[in-house]
C-alpha cells in the first residue's frame, strides 16, 4: 500500500492510500487536482472518507462520486454531500481490504470523526482531519475545550508508532507556538529544525506519529508542569488540571502571531 499526501488549496492535503489499482481518498476539498493525479497514476477511486463537514474537506465529494462511482463514508451527524454511508463511534469499515475503526472526536466540529486502521502494511494509520495537527490541534468552532481535550487524549492513547495523517500543512506555525509555550523542550527544537529543512525543499512535514506528538505537541502535554507554568504566565487564573491548561493554551494559540 502506498500513502501519498496530495496538496490542495494553499495548505490542505488530500490523503490518498492505494494498492496500485484502487485508491482511497480522504477529505477531498477539490476534485480536479485529485482526478488528474489519479489518472496520471492509473488509479481508480474506490472510496472517499470524510472526517467533517467543512468545505475544504468536502467540496470535491459530489463531483468525484459522479465521475468515479466511489462510495462515500463520513460522519453520520454532519452535513456531508449525500448519498453517504454515515458512521459514528465504534463502527468499522473495510476499505481496500483494510479495516478502519471510526472514532468520534468532537471539538473542531460537533460531529467530527477520525478513521483508525491498526495494520496497514504492519503499521497503524490514523486519518484525523482537523482534530490533531502536528504540534497543534484544531480550532474550537463547534465544540468545547473539554470535548477537544477528550478527543486528543483518546488519539494520544493509540500506539505510538501510529502514523498521523493531518489535513493541513500547519506544522511550522504550530511549532513556533509550541516553542513559545515549551521553550526548554529539546525534542521540539530538534523537530523544528527537521521540519524547516523539509519545507525548504517543499516537502511535507507529515505524516507525524503519535509518539512524536506526545513529545512535541503542547496540547498533548497539558499534564506537564512546564505547560502549566506557561499557561499561568498567560492567565494566572489557569487551574492546575489538564483541562485548565488546555483551555488557556488554546485561547493563547488563537491570538498567537
Secondary structure, DSSP 8 states (H G I E B T S, - for coil): -EEEEEEETTTEEEEEEE-SSEEEEE--S-SHHHHHHHHHHT-EEEEEE-----HHHHTTHHHHHHHH--EEEEETTS---SS-EEE-TT-EEEETTEEEEEEE--SSSTT-EEEEEEEETTEEEEEEETTEETTEE---SSS-HHHHHHHHHHHHTS-TT-EEEESB--HHHHHHHHHHH-TT-HHHHHHHHHHHHHHHTT-----EEHHHHHHH-GGG-TTSHHHHHHHHHH-TT--SSHHHHHHHHHHHHHH--
